[in-house]
């Protein structure tokens, strides 16, 4: 289910995932839960590469299909999850935000990756669609996708765009 970013997602184009520059290559995390040499962490419709030093993603790349976008509501007070493939010690945990001006924001926008087959075309797949959307939504709540953002910014104009 976690196929991640697909380079051939756009018809007639192959857009490779970026490779970290030579200056950043030593900071790329080798996630303990991935096969040796594989540093790309796949999620549903997106992938990212983690930094060892900041415990944040260096970048993410997503496949977006607004033609079949789905809305997942009711996620106030979202819980963020540790990605076991990356290891707890390689991710920013809640304690990093206590007593600081920082809050956790999405690098990959939640609404960018909640797409899939439409209910109108596949009534029999309604349960599968809802599960896929919930999994997409949870996928961007992995702590690997959290980066420092100023609370005032996150709780103002930007908040309206991600919900």
C-alpha positions as CSV (number, residue, x, y, z in Angstrom):
1,X,0.0,0.0,0.0
2,X,2.9,2.4,0.7
3,X,4.1,2.7,-2.9
4,X,5.5,6.2,-2.3
5,X,6.3,8.8,-5.0
6,X,6.1,7.3,-8.5
7,X,8.4,8.9,-11.1
8,X,6.2,7.9,-14.0
9,X,3.0,9.3,-12.4
10,X,2.5,11.9,-15.1
11,X,1.8,10.5,-18.6
12,X,4.8,10.8,-21.0
13,X,7.1,12.1,-18.2
14,X,9.6,10.4,-15.9
15,X,10.5,12.8,-13.0
16,X,13.1,11.2,-10.8
17,X,13.2,11.7,-7.1
18,X,15.8,14.4,-6.3
19,X,19.2,13.2,-5.0
20,X,20.7,15.0,-2.1
21,X,23.7,17.1,-3.0
22,X,27.2,16.0,-2.2
23,X,27.3,18.4,0.8
24,X,24.1,16.8,2.2
25,X,24.9,13.2,1.3
26,X,26.6,12.5,4.6
27,X,23.6,13.7,6.5
28,X,21.1,11.3,4.8
29,X,19.6,8.9,7.3
30,X,19.7,5.1,6.5
31,X,16.4,4.1,8.1
32,X,17.0,0.9,10.2
33,X,13.6,-0.5,8.9
34,X,14.5,-0.3,5.2
35,X,16.8,-2.5,3.2
36,X,20.5,-1.5,3.2
37,X,21.2,1.4,0.8
38,X,17.5,2.4,0.5
39,X,17.1,5.9,2.1
40,X,13.8,6.8,0.4
41,X,11.0,6.3,2.9
42,X,7.7,5.6,0.9
43,X,4.3,6.6,2.1
44,X,0.9,6.6,0.3
45,X,1.4,8.9,-2.7
46,X,4.6,10.5,-1.4
47,X,8.2,9.7,-0.3
48,X,10.8,11.5,1.7
49,X,14.5,11.4,2.7
50,X,15.4,12.1,6.3
51,X,18.3,14.1,7.8
52,X,20.3,12.5,10.6
53,X,21.3,15.8,12.1
54,X,17.9,17.6,12.2
55,X,15.7,14.4,12.5
56,X,13.5,16.1,9.8
57,X,12.9,15.4,6.2
58,X,15.5,16.9,3.8
59,X,12.7,16.9,1.2
60,X,9.5,15.1,0.1
61,X,8.0,14.5,-3.3
62,X,4.4,13.7,-3.8
63,X,2.1,12.6,-6.6
64,X,-1.1,14.7,-6.6
65,X,-4.3,14.0,-8.5
66,X,-6.8,16.8,-7.8
67,X,-9.3,15.2,-10.3
68,X,-10.0,12.4,-7.8
69,X,-9.2,14.2,-4.6
70,X,-11.1,13.2,-1.5
71,X,-11.8,15.2,1.6
72,X,-11.2,13.6,5.0
73,X,-12.8,15.7,7.8
74,X,-13.0,15.3,11.5
75,X,-9.4,15.3,12.3
76,X,-9.1,18.1,14.8
77,X,-6.3,17.6,17.4
78,X,-4.6,15.1,15.1
79,X,-2.2,12.6,16.6
80,X,1.2,12.3,15.0
81,X,2.8,8.8,14.8
82,X,6.4,7.5,15.1
83,X,7.4,5.6,11.9
84,X,8.9,2.3,13.2
85,X,10.8,1.9,10.0
86,X,12.8,5.1,10.8
87,X,13.3,4.5,14.5
88,X,12.1,6.6,17.4
89,X,15.6,8.1,18.0
90,X,15.7,9.4,14.4
91,X,12.5,11.5,14.7
92,X,11.4,14.6,16.5
93,X,9.1,13.7,19.4
94,X,6.6,15.8,21.3
95,X,9.2,16.9,23.9
96,X,11.0,19.0,21.3
97,X,8.0,21.4,21.1
98,X,7.4,22.0,24.8
99,X,8.3,25.4,25.9
100,X,9.4,26.6,22.5
101,X,7.9,28.9,19.8
102,X,7.7,25.9,17.5
103,X,4.8,23.6,16.4
104,X,4.7,20.7,14.1
105,X,3.6,21.4,10.5
106,X,3.3,19.2,7.4
107,X,6.0,19.2,4.8
108,X,3.8,17.2,2.5
109,X,0.3,18.8,2.6
110,X,-2.3,16.5,4.0
111,X,-4.9,17.4,1.3
112,X,-2.3,16.8,-1.4
113,X,-2.2,13.0,-0.9
114,X,-5.8,12.2,0.0
115,X,-6.9,11.1,-3.4
116,X,-7.9,7.8,-4.9
117,X,-10.7,6.1,-6.6
118,X,-14.0,8.0,-6.4
119,X,-17.1,6.6,-4.6
120,X,-19.3,7.5,-7.5
121,X,-17.5,5.1,-9.8
122,X,-16.9,2.3,-7.3
123,X,-19.9,2.0,-4.9
124,X,-18.8,-1.5,-3.9
125,X,-15.3,-0.1,-3.0
126,X,-16.7,2.5,-0.6
127,X,-15.1,1.0,2.5
128,X,-11.8,0.6,0.7
129,X,-11.9,4.3,-0.3
130,X,-12.6,5.4,3.2
131,X,-9.8,3.3,4.6
132,X,-7.4,4.5,1.9
133,X,-8.2,8.1,2.7
134,X,-7.8,7.6,6.5
135,X,-4.4,5.8,5.8
136,X,-3.4,8.7,3.5
137,X,-4.3,11.1,6.3
138,X,-2.4,9.2,8.9
139,X,0.5,8.8,6.5
140,X,1.2,12.6,6.6
141,X,1.0,12.6,10.4
142,X,4.2,10.6,10.7
143,X,6.7,12.4,12.8
144,X,9.1,12.1,9.9
145,X,6.9,14.6,8.0
146,X,6.9,17.1,10.9
147,X,9.2,20.2,10.6
148,X,9.7,23.2,12.8
149,X,7.2,26.0,12.0
150,X,6.5,29.2,13.9
151,X,3.3,28.7,15.9
152,X,1.9,32.1,14.9
153,X,2.4,31.2,11.2
154,X,1.0,27.7,11.7
155,X,-2.1,28.9,13.6
156,X,-2.9,31.7,11.2
157,X,-3.3,31.9,7.4
158,X,-1.3,28.7,6.8
159,X,-3.7,26.7,9.0
160,X,-6.6,27.6,6.7
161,X,-4.8,26.3,3.6
162,X,-4.0,22.8,5.1
163,X,-7.5,22.1,6.4
